[in-house]
């Protein structure tokens, strides 16, 4: 499995301690993540951003493309000498634009975008500061939210977006950016030494997700892509939603060719259990009788059962009830039916109770009674 991590980093002066903390701990972070995920290959890339002239005349952005050479990444981070900067907002939009367009993202890699900064983007949509030289937004026409949305459209669920705010000043704007894409997450970091721990936690979380995807991929291959999603989730100890998301991601990464073909569940594979109730020995025709039965569904799927009740007399067989009941996932339910023997015939009779799951008979019982 391949993992690509792009740091989009504010390299103005106030970020010097944070940048140094990441450089010193990067090797340990990588070792910790790799130890959790077998055969994981990690590439790191860096986009450093400052500001537009005349606020900063050194550079707006610099791009260091993905590499597996961690020592080379550390050296590159060490070269990110912060500048003084000008006004408070920075070229966040340009950093995100370059991350999207100038890094050599691979189609088959999990992708992590880490924006690290302590100043908001330019523009009134992202800050209410009087000290903003570009109140209309990025002078190059880039919009940070749109850049993230475009990246998510390009890479889908294989892209994970994290915003690390190193100053309370950026919380509102960085949360806004995180909320612009599904699964985007904001981290508030008030001390430089918190940043390496946050990065480690982020990458370990993605690593765990990669391991879950590996299990889903193995299950797909072992079943030749033919299985029921709820059954697969139960077999792997995952939530139904997790399996669906994993399959979508595996398709986006080119690991599987198609969505799995469904296979009907049987009552035995989902563990469906039915305990039938009792019917009185004597019943008054035309008056309702409450019939209760118990259904246990240990699976993660919603199960639909059909209950058919027939009245059998010496002269006729008539249908008393024919209902579909949904049984929730991981549930133990008591169901109740109101049965009415609509007949003028008196004497010995029988009720036949049948419960079906699909075309399968899950439970069946014939009750002898007497009609009055």
N, C-alpha and C positions, 0 to 999 in steps of 0.2 A: 504494500500500500504506500502511496505517496502523499505527503502533506506539505503544503506550501504556506509559509507564514510571511505576510507582508507587514512590516512596520511602517506606518506613515507618521512621522515624528516631527513635531515642532522643535526647531533647533535655534530658537532665540535664547537669549542669555538666561532667562529664568528657568530653563529646562536642563541646565548643566548637571545638576545633582542627579536627576532622574535618568539622564542618558548614561552617566557614569555607572549608576547602580545596575542598569541592564547589561552594560558591557562586562562588568565584573562577574555577573551571575549567569550569563548566557550559556556557557558550557555546562554548568550544573543543571540548568533548566532542560537542555536538550538531552542530557544523560537520563534524567528522571523520566522524561516523556518516552524515550525509546525503550526504557526498561519495562514500561507498562504495555507496550504494543510490539508484538513480534514482527520482524522484518519491515519496520516502518522507516521510510526514507524521508528526511525532512530537508527542505530547501528554504532558506531565508532570503528575503529581499528587503531593501530599505528605500523609502522615498522620504527625504528630508525636505522640509519646507520652512520658509521664512516669510518674506513679505515683498510686495511690489515696490519699485522705486516711486517716489523718492523716500518712502519709509525705510527701505533697506536696499542698499545698492550692491550688496554682495551677490546674492542670487535669490530667485523665487523658489525654485525646487532643484533638487539633485536626485538622480535615480541610480541605485546600486542594484543590479538585476539579481535574480535568484541564483543561489549557489548552495551546494552541500558542504562547502568548506567552512566549518564553524569558526575556525581561527581567523579566516579571512573576513568573516562577518564581524568578529570582535574588533579587528583592526579598523574596519570601516566605521564602526560605531565610535571608536576612539578618535577618528578624524572629524567627527561631527562637532567641531568647535563652535559653540553658540555665539551668535552676534548680539549686538545691543538692541537691534530692532528700532521701530519708530512708534507708531500709535499702538494701541492695545490689540485690536483684532489682527489676525494673521491670515496667510494664504492657504487656509484649510482646503478650500475648494480645488485649488491647483494641485495640492498634494494628492487628493483623492482622484482627480482626473488623471494624473500621471500614473497612479497605482493601477487604474483601470486600463489605460491605453499603452503604457510603456514597459510594464513588467511582463515577462514571458510566461504567463500562466499556462499550465498544462491542462488539457481536457480531462485527463484521468486522475487528477490530484484533488484531494480535499483542500479547501482553501480557507485560510484565516486572514481576515483583515483587522489589524490592530491600529486604531488611530490613537495616538498619545499626544496630549497637548494641554496647555494651561491658559489658552486664549481662544475666544470664539471666532468664527468666520466673519468676514466682512459682510455688511448689509443689515438693513433694518429687520429683515426676517429672522436674524440670528442674534442680534444684540441691540440694546437701547443706549449704548454708550455715546457720549458726546464726542469722545476721542476716537472717531472712525473716519479715516481719510477717504474711504470708499463706501459711503452710506448706501449707495445703490447696489452694492454687492461686488463680487469679483470683477476687476476691470477686463479680464479675459473672457468674461461671459459664462464662466462655469458656476454651477450651483451644487453645493455639497450634497444636498438631499437627492437631487437628480442623479448625481454620480453613483451614489449607493444603490438607488433603484435600478439604474442601468446595469450595474454589476450583478445585482441579484437576478435580473432578467437573463443575463448572460450565463450565469453559473448555477442558478437555482438553489436547491437545498444542499448542494456541495459547498456553498459559501457560508462562512460564519463571520458575523460582523460584531466587533467589540469596540466600544468607545471608552478610553481611559482618561478621565478628567483629573488633572493634577492641580486643580484650583477650583474653589467653589464658583468662581466667575464663569466657568464654562458649563456648569451643570445643566442649565436650561437649554443651551444650544446643542450640547452633545447628547442629551436625552432626546431632544427632538430628532437628531440624526439617527440615533439608535432605533427610535420608534418608527422611522420611515420605512424600515424593511422588516419582514417577518423574522423573528428570532433575534433581532438586534438587541444587544445588551450594553448597558452603561455601568461603568465602575467609577466610584468616587474615591480618589486617592489623595490624601492630604499630606503625606510624607513620601520623600523619594524612595525610602527603603521598602515601601509598600508595593511599588511597581513590579519588581521581580516576582514576588509572591503571587500577585494578580495574574501575571503572564503565565506562570507555572500552572495555576489553577485552571486558567482558560485552556491551555494546551492539554492538560491532563483530562479535562472534560471532553475535548474533541477526540483524544486518544481512546477514551472509553467508548465513545460513539463509534469510532472506527472498528473497535473490537466487536461491537454488536452487529455492525454491518458485515463483518467477516463471517459471523455466525449465520446471518440471514443468507449470505452468498453461498455458504457451504450447504445450507438446507435447500436452497434453490437447485443447486447442482445435484445433490443427492436424490432429489425427487423429480429431476428432469423438468423442472419448471411447472409441475402439475400438482397443486395442493390448494387446500382451503386456507385462507389467511388466518381465521380464528384458530383453526387447528394448529397451524404453524406457530402462532403466538403462544399457545398453551404449551406446545412441545419445547419451545426455547425459553420459556419463562419471561416473555416480553409482553408488553401491552399491544393490543391490536393496532393502535395508532402508531406505535413505534415501528412495527413491521411494515406498515404501509409507507411511512416516511423513509424507512431504510431502503425499501424496494425502489421508490422514486429516485433516491440519491444514487443507488447502484446503476439505474438506467442512465441517469445523467452522466455518470462517470464511465459509461460504456462497459460496465462489468457484467451486466446481464442484457440479453438482446430484446427482451419484451417483458410485459407484465405477466405474472404467473397465470396459467389456466386453472380455473377453479375446479375443485373436486367436491361433490356433495358430501357433507358430513353425515355420518350415521349416528344413531342414538348412542351406540357403544363408544364411538371415538370421542364424543363430547361428554360422556358419562351421565347422560340424562337418566334420572330415576323418577318413577311415579309410584306413589302409594295410594291405592284406591280406598274409598270410604265405605260407608254402609248405607243400606236402604231399609226402611222399616219393614217388618213382616206384614203389616197391614196398612193400606193406603186408601183414602177416600178419593174416588174418581173426581176430577175437576178441581181438586184442592192442591196447592203447591206443596212440594216437598223439597227441602234444602239438602243438596248433596255436596259434600266437601271431599276434596282430594288434595294430595300434597305432591308438589313437583320440585325436584332439586336439579339445578343446572350449574355445575361447577365450572363450565367453560367460560371463555371471554366473549362468546357470541350471544346475541339475542336469538332465542329459539322460539319458533312458532309451532304450536301444537294444535291439532284439531280434535275436538271431543264430539263424538257421535253417540247419542242415547236413543235406543229403540225400545218400544213397548211391545211385548209379544203376548197375545192372548190366544185362546183356542180357535178364534175365527180370523185374526188379523195380526199384521205387523205394521206398526206405525212409528214414524220418527218423532221423538219428543224434543230433541235438541241436536243442533249441528253448529258448533261455535269454534272459531279460531281464537286462541289465547296466546299472547306473547309473554314469554318467560325471560326476565332480564338476566344479564350475565352475572355469574357467581351468586345466584340467588337460591333461596329456599322459600317457596311460596305455598300458601294455602289458597286454593281456588274454590269457588262456590258456584253451583248451578241451581237454578230453580226449576224443578221438574214437575210437570202437570200431566197426569194421565187423562187425556181427553177421550173418554170412551164411556158408553153406557153399559158395557158388558161388566158383569160382576163375577167374582170367583177367582180361581187361581190364575196368576199371570207372572210374567218375568220382565225385568228390565235388563237390557244388554248395554253395558258401558264399554266403549272402545275409544282409545286415545292413540292418535297417529302422529308420527313425525315424518312429514313427507308421505311416502307410500308405505312406510314401515309401521307396523302395529307395536306400540310401546307398551301398552297395557290393555287387558281385556278381562271382563268379568260378567257373569250372568247371575242376577239376583232373583231368587224366588220370593214372591209376595202374594198378597190376596187383596183384591179390589172390593171395596164396599160402596 
